[in-house]
Amino acid sequence: MKPLQELVRPNIWALSPYSSARDEYSGHDAHVFLDANENPYNGPLNRYPDPLQRELKALISKNKEVPESHIFLGNGSDEAIDLVYRCFTRPGIDNVVAIEPTYGMYRVCADINDVEYRPVLLDDHFQMSAAKMLEACDRYTKVIWICSPNNPSGNLIDPDEVEMVIEGFEGIVVVDEAYSDFAPGKPFRTKLRHHPNLIVLNTMSKAWGCAAIRLGMAFASAEIIGLFNKVKYPYNVNALTQERALEMMQSPYEVEKWVKLLLQERIRVMESFSILPICQKVYPTDANFFLARMTDAPAIYDYLMREGIIVRNRSRVTLCDNCLRVTIGTKTENSQLLAALRKY
Ligand SMILES: *Cc1c(COP(=O)(O)O)cnc(C)c1O
């Protein structure tokens, strides 16, 4: 890896962050708070939340087995994705490399930040070649994006190839593991110690069943987390979100139960799809959704919509001709989907 300073936008490296009222007193045993222009009435909502979410990070640290100093929390993973661009890529100069097809936000954030986006096609099994990824890089490539299990294809990217990218690249490698709770094998956050250039993304929006509260996580070296903390909005995770996330983190067994159920249902739905005359191929998956190649995806999508059932039409996405992406729902929801498809 290059020295971090060579990878960071110079203005961000030099930035003195906003210092909030709550940052400054910390450590003292205070009971009268007249520092932040808050209204003293309407507690507890009258108070600004902890800008560094310390209590929540302590629990996440235990749950995910990552030290607190290596955790960033944001308003969804989408905040962390945007921060990667704002910390590392100079608009109009630098570029990023990403697997293709993948999650759309990496490209949208590149466009917003005026950063060149270089997609590298996966193979017919949606697998990545580390060599092809590294070939697409030049001296202005600051970040490589890998999503595993990948969205929309659902499969894990071969961890040996991911490791080769992390080892072979001098810049930042982001591995988005939004769906790792559903996947077998060791998640990449367990390998942070060996890779100072690695950023791993997690979210509470999928297996944890908390898309509404908007809580995303980035795991990385303490230096990279320090940069994110400097650039983020001071109170980026609101008090209600922190409170609900704390509650959720206290019942991880509930989440395990959901994951087990969803994986069982996934088998049933995929088997049923594979024998539908209108389904040509069901792609293997390691997530809570799967990709299916249909005889006529747009028409089937419209039909399902008329039946009140919404799936994702991915037929215009690279390598996903005529494909629908189907999320695994409850047993009842899945049965409704299958019944509708059988009478198409
Ligand atoms: C759903 C999803 C996310 C989640 O984003 P949030 O902003 O945390 O809700 C992140 N990455 C991928 C690949 C996803 O599919």
The ligand as an SDF file (V2000), in Angstrom:
LIG
                    3D

 15 15  0  0  0  0  0  0  0  0999 V2000
  -28.6650   -3.1080    0.1540 C   0  0  0  0  0  0  0  0  0  0  0  0
  -27.2270   -2.8680   -0.0520 C   0  0  0  0  0  0  0  0  0  0  0  0
  -26.5220   -1.9910    0.7670 C   0  0  0  0  0  0  0  0  0  0  0  0
  -27.2310   -1.3030    1.9020 C   0  0  0  0  0  0  0  0  0  0  0  0
  -27.1600    0.0360    1.8890 O   0  0  0  0  0  0  0  0  0  0  0  0
  -27.7290    0.8510    3.1440 P   0  0  0  0  0  0  0  0  0  0  0  0
  -27.4530    2.2370    2.7240 O   0  0  0  0  0  0  0  0  0  0  0  0
  -26.9140    0.4220    4.3340 O   0  0  0  0  0  0  0  0  0  0  0  0
  -29.1660    0.5030    3.2970 O   0  0  0  0  0  0  0  0  0  0  0  0
  -25.1680   -1.8290    0.5740 C   0  0  0  0  0  0  0  0  0  0  0  0
  -24.5190   -2.4970   -0.3830 N   0  0  0  0  0  0  0  0  0  0  0  0
  -25.1710   -3.3620   -1.1860 C   0  0  0  0  0  0  0  0  0  0  0  0
  -24.4130   -4.1180   -2.2000 C   0  0  0  0  0  0  0  0  0  0  0  0
  -26.5330   -3.5590   -1.0460 C   0  0  0  0  0  0  0  0  0  0  0  0
  -27.1620   -4.4150   -1.8690 O   0  0  0  0  0  0  0  0  0  0  0  0
  1  2  1  0
  2  3  1  0
  2 14  2  0
  3  4  1  0
  3 10  2  0
  4  5  1  0
  5  6  1  0
  6  7  2  0
  6  8  1  0
  6  9  1  0
 10 11  1  0
 11 12  2  0
 12 13  1  0
 12 14  1  0
 14 15  1  0
M  END
$$$$
